[in-house]
Amino acid sequence: MPKPTVTRATSQKRTRQRVAWLLVLFVIAGSIAYPDPANWLVGQVNRLAGTKIPTINMPYSLGLDLQGGTRLEYEADLKNVAPADRREAMNGVRDVIERRVNTLGVSEPLVQVVQAGESWRVTAELAGIRDINTAIKLIGETPILEFKEVNDAQRRPLTEQERMQMEEANRQERAKAEAVLAEARKPGVDFSTLVSSKTENVEHKASGGDLGFLRGDQVYDSVYTAASISTSGTVLGKVFDTPNYYVVAKVEEVKDVQEALAKHLLISYQGAQGGFSTFTKEEARAKIDDLKKQATPENFVELVKANSQEPGAIESGGDLGWFSRGDMVPVFEDAAFAQANGTVSDVVETEFGFHLILKQQERTVRDARVRAVEIRRTTEADLVPPPEPWKSTQLTGKQLQSAKLDFDQYLGAVQVALQFNEEGSQLFAEITKRNVGKQVAIFLDGQIISDPVVQTEIIGGRAVITGSGDVEEAKTLARRLNAGALPVPITMIAQQTVGPTLGADSLNASLFAGLIGFALVALYMILLYRLPGFVSVVALVLYAALSASVFKMVPVTLTLSGIAGFILSIGIAVDANVLTFERLKEELAEEGRSLAAALEDSFKRAWPSIRDGHVTILISCAVLFWFSSSIIKGFALTLAIGTLISLFTAVVSTRTILRWIVTTRAHGWSRLFLKKSNNK
């Protein structure tokens, strides 16, 4: 007796829409997986339309067994570390190794911690590195934690021989500059071209040697003095000395500039820019209005020293010196230049607060914009470099007992709490006592990780590092400190070097194996299942494009084992179709069943088996990933990704395409479907 049909075909319109979306998905995934055709098309569009559409540049991440490199495996000695602290200590060792291998130029080192029973191991896969001795030496060193203080030492004076050496070098450099000057003053010489070929100041070379307007620039004061009395287009007739260069200059522009000499009185308020006042805005306004009533040119400085909230006002008396437009905020400048000399302004409001301005004088001065060729001159620092900014103390990671995440009991701010041993406590007290108000820097592996300012002498061997950012940053800092303070001995137990040629051969062999596997599966499906088999191959192509694009976007570091997982997942990708098509045979064998109804019921009744099969594979992948080494992890990850994508392509895409074929109702489609089974 025929089974009742409980499903119905999806509407033809919706089916066409889904097929269209599958096509869009294939184009996107295929363009990511193999971007050459898409990039060619983008290039043509950009060339013809003048657009700047970016191309796709997302390479695959290859493991060391595919591109060559070094793999090192170490076993850690944790007998002196409490069991509860071992995971954290190993994470610290991993962080240290990652920082060390980054100095080798490895773009994406893979450093992993693995626990096998009571044994803790750390592996480092350094793709592209084949100098194994350098890698072993660098990774095997003990992490170094150091506390350093500011170095106040002065540079030693030059010896007589060094001074003579510097003077001789300067003579040659000046002669070089004089030759440039002589060339620059020749008729028809393009000064900009001369700058690009001769100047040795890299910073100014990018702007064609343009120094800008020089008034007030102490470095180029002598150049300004000569340029301000010259005319535009003049190459100045001498070589000028600056601290680091000999300068050959051309005047580009000369203009008159208005300058004012003034003093000011500032009353700030809560919320004003840079303000620390206790006044509200209303209180500040009332205060400045009262001072305005009292202010005269004669008592202005006294009022400033007694009332102004500008930092340093007591010493400066509010003196601003000479300034021109552009030096101050616009509203302040407008008021200052508008008032008469020797007068006190009305109240002026800026983002800094309320001001009174005493304008003393106004004058017109000349300013000049200059372009220059600069020839590097030898200085004392070249012969005797300045001392290092930090100097070592005797306090290192040996004296640090622990570092842990903590919170300020008053403000709740995140911080890192440090605890030193007895020797470290005494050293830290001495260091902080002599550095109150100065910075003490913490270095790990020669890199500064924190430089707090000492507020007071710290005794008792306890300290905190503030300004560590959020909780995760503070935890990372504590882990790094503990890694330096508690160096875990590691012993190398295995090493492997893969040459680039062998890696390329492995990659080519893997790709060839993948293509052969794909072709054999496709041939089998088409011969056995005819049109549905062909549709499953189309879905398999979509599966391959989606998998490859996901591998790029995650990114997944592809290794030989990872590619093996991907090839295995090709078979899994069609396994669901085999279950469905075999069920379809049985549905079509029943009398009176339409092709559409049989198709819907076959997918519905095959789904439990498909679901359970994929779930068991994913469980196996999870176990392999969490409880195995990096080689097996790659296999498990690619197999899991392939299994998830195959569930989509084998069920959703195959079902959608077959629905579309059935709903076209074209004559003869049914003959291309599966033969009816004789078994009922």
Summary of the structure (lengths in Angstrom):
residues: 680
radius of gyration: 38.4
end to end distance: 9.4
largest distance: 118.2
contacts: 2114
relative contact order: 0.13
helix: 50%
strand: 21%
